[in-house]
Amino acid sequence: MKGLWVNWNYKEESGSYPTFNEVYLNFSWCKKIPDIKEISQYITKCRNNFHKVYITVTCFADLDTKRTMLDIKQDIKVYSKVADGISLDYIRYKNMSLSNLFNTDRIIEVLEYTKQHTNRIKIAVFPFYNSFMYGQNYFQLQKYGTLQPMLYAQDMFGRTTYQTQKWTRWIIRISNLLFPKSEPCLQGWNEPLKNNNRTMIDLIYDKKLVNNYSVFRWNTYKKL
């Protein structure tokens, strides 16, 4: 198991994460973002347990807040100084459109800026063909960091495990074009378990597909 996504609100529930190499820290749904001193103290605690810490920066498609390019770059600049790397979430446009196939300038701008501040970059992507219509061009993205296919029960749209596996394998091959040692991680959370949806579970146990994966919630890990 590669890593665990940890929400700041629930960080104490997860203990010291003894089996994970990486921690992805995010501040979604926090009423107040902690100051950089608090964040640094938490990162030190994680490093004492031999974990690398990535801070998640929410980009364009967050449905709860309106993020400007200035906001995104400011977060990347500040967090890259204290974390081991940056994890880019919602690094896509909010709405699906054919025009997004050729209009990826803003996404590339964020990636270029992130690359100026850290060489450790995780990039959240949809594992479906329509991701291109959200501006996620895998061939462009893989030049900047590790692609992380995100799996949610509500995003399956009736797809079978086989269909999702096929597309995810393709993402991994693309991801390895430039970074042969990269290890894309499958992302999931507790909803597939609640709904008895086996797609995410089947995928992470498919050793031919991927050797490492990470999960969103601590209670998901406890049930695996």
C-alpha positions in Angstrom: 0.0 0.0 0.0 1.5 3.3 -1.1 -0.2 6.1 0.8 -3.2 7.5 2.7 -5.1 10.7 2.0 -5.6 12.5 5.3 -8.1 15.3 5.9 -6.8 17.8 8.4 -10.1 17.6 10.3 -9.6 13.9 11.0 -5.9 13.5 11.1 -5.8 12.2 14.6 -8.0 9.2 13.7 -5.4 7.8 11.5 -2.7 7.4 14.2 0.9 7.2 12.9 0.0 5.4 9.6 2.5 2.6 10.2 2.0 0.8 6.9 2.1 3.8 4.5 5.1 5.4 2.7 3.3 8.6 1.8 0.6 10.9 3.4 -1.5 13.2 1.2 -2.7 16.0 3.4 -5.7 18.0 2.3 -7.8 20.8 3.9 -11.1 20.2 2.1 -14.1 21.2 4.3 -11.9 22.9 6.9 -13.7 25.9 8.3 -10.3 27.5 8.9 -7.1 26.5 7.1 -4.3 25.9 9.7 -1.4 28.2 9.7 1.9 27.1 8.3 3.4 26.5 11.7 0.8 23.9 12.6 1.2 22.3 9.2 5.0 22.1 9.6 4.6 20.5 13.1 2.3 17.9 11.7 4.7 17.2 8.7 7.6 16.8 11.2 5.6 14.2 13.1 4.9 12.3 9.9 8.5 12.4 8.8 9.5 11.0 12.2 7.5 8.0 11.2 9.4 7.8 7.9 6.5 9.2 5.8 6.8 11.6 2.9 4.1 14.2 3.0 2.4 15.7 0.0 0.0 18.6 0.5 -3.0 18.6 -1.7 -3.8 21.8 -3.7 -7.3 22.0 -5.1 -7.3 23.6 -8.5 -10.1 24.5 -10.9 -13.1 22.3 -10.4 -13.8 22.5 -6.6 -17.6 22.8 -6.4 -17.5 24.6 -3.0 -15.2 27.5 -3.6 -14.2 29.8 -6.4 -10.4 29.4 -6.9 -8.4 31.9 -8.9 -5.1 31.2 -10.6 -3.5 33.4 -8.0 -5.0 31.3 -5.1 -3.7 28.1 -6.7 -0.2 29.4 -7.2 0.0 30.9 -3.8 -0.8 27.5 -2.2 1.7 25.8 -4.3 4.4 28.3 -3.5 3.8 28.2 0.3 3.1 24.4 0.7 6.1 23.3 -1.4 8.4 25.0 1.1 7.3 22.7 3.9 6.1 19.5 2.2 7.9 16.8 0.4 5.7 17.3 -2.7 2.5 18.6 -4.1 -0.6 16.7 -5.0 -2.8 18.4 -7.5 -6.5 17.7 -7.1 -9.3 18.8 -9.5 -6.6 19.6 -12.0 -9.3 19.8 -14.7 -12.0 22.1 -15.9 -15.4 22.0 -14.1 -17.5 21.3 -17.2 -17.0 18.7 -20.0 -16.6 20.2 -23.5 -15.1 19.2 -26.8 -13.2 22.5 -26.8 -11.3 21.4 -23.8 -9.5 18.8 -26.0 -7.5 21.7 -27.4 -7.7 24.2 -24.6 -5.4 23.0 -21.8 -3.4 26.2 -21.3 -4.5 27.0 -17.7 -3.9 23.4 -16.6 -0.4 23.4 -18.1 0.2 26.8 -16.5 -0.4 25.3 -13.1 1.8 22.3 -13.8 4.6 24.4 -15.1 4.4 26.6 -11.9 4.4 23.5 -9.7 7.4 22.1 -11.5 9.3 25.3 -10.6 8.8 24.6 -6.9 9.0 20.8 -6.6 9.9 17.7 -8.6 7.5 15.5 -6.6 4.1 16.0 -8.2 1.0 13.8 -8.0 -1.7 14.5 -10.6 -5.3 13.3 -10.0 -7.0 12.1 -13.2 -10.3 10.5 -14.3 -9.7 6.9 -15.5 -12.3 7.3 -18.3 -12.2 8.4 -21.9 -14.2 11.6 -21.2 -11.3 13.0 -19.1 -9.9 14.5 -22.3 -13.1 16.6 -22.5 -12.3 18.0 -19.0 -8.9 19.2 -20.3 -7.0 16.2 -18.9 -4.6 15.1 -21.7 -2.7 12.2 -20.2 0.2 12.6 -22.7 0.7 16.2 -21.5 0.2 15.5 -17.8 2.6 12.6 -17.5 5.5 14.9 -18.4 5.1 16.7 -15.0 4.5 13.9 -12.5 2.8 10.7 -11.4 -0.8 10.2 -12.7 -3.2 9.0 -10.1 -6.5 7.5 -11.5 -9.3 8.4 -9.1 -12.0 5.8 -8.5 -15.4 6.6 -7.1 -18.6 4.5 -7.1 -20.7 7.4 -8.3 -18.4 8.0 -11.3 -18.5 4.5 -12.7 -21.6 5.2 -14.8 -22.4 1.5 -15.2 -18.9 0.6 -16.3 -17.7 -2.9 -15.5 -14.6 -3.6 -13.6 -13.0 -4.9 -16.8 -13.7 -1.6 -18.6 -12.2 0.5 -15.8 -9.2 -1.9 -15.6 -8.6 -1.6 -19.3 -8.6 2.2 -19.2 -6.5 2.4 -16.1 -3.8 0.1 -17.6 -3.6 2.5 -20.5 -3.1 5.5 -18.1 -0.3 3.6 -16.4 1.4 2.8 -19.7 1.3 6.5 -20.6 2.5 7.5 -17.2 5.5 5.3 -17.6 6.5 6.8 -20.9 8.7 9.4 -19.3 9.0 8.1 -15.7 9.7 4.4 -16.0 9.9 4.1 -12.2 6.7 5.9 -11.5 4.0 4.0 -9.6 0.5 5.4 -10.3 -1.8 4.9 -7.3 -5.4 4.0 -7.5 -7.5 6.3 -5.4 -10.7 5.3 -3.6 -12.7 6.0 -0.6 -15.3 4.3 1.6 -18.3 4.8 -0.6 -17.6 1.7 -2.8 -17.5 -0.4 0.4 -20.8 1.1 1.6 -22.5 0.3 -1.7 -21.0 -3.1 -2.0 -19.4 -1.8 -5.2 -16.4 -4.1 -5.8 -14.8 -2.2 -8.7 -12.3 -0.3 -6.6 -11.5 -3.3 -4.4 -11.1 -5.6 -7.5 -8.8 -3.1 -9.1 -6.4 -2.7 -6.2 -6.1 -6.4 -5.8 -5.3 -6.9 -9.5 -1.5 -7.3 -9.2 -1.1 -7.2 -13.0 -2.6 -3.8 -13.0 -0.8 -2.0 -10.2 1.5 -2.8 -7.3 0.7 0.2 -5.2 -2.4 2.1 -4.3 -3.6 4.6 -1.8 -7.0 5.2 -0.2 -8.9 8.3 0.8 -10.2 7.5 4.2 -8.7 5.7 7.2 -11.9 3.7 7.7 -11.5 2.4 4.1 -8.1 1.1 4.9 -9.3 -0.6 8.1 -11.9 -2.5 6.1 -9.6 -3.7 3.3 
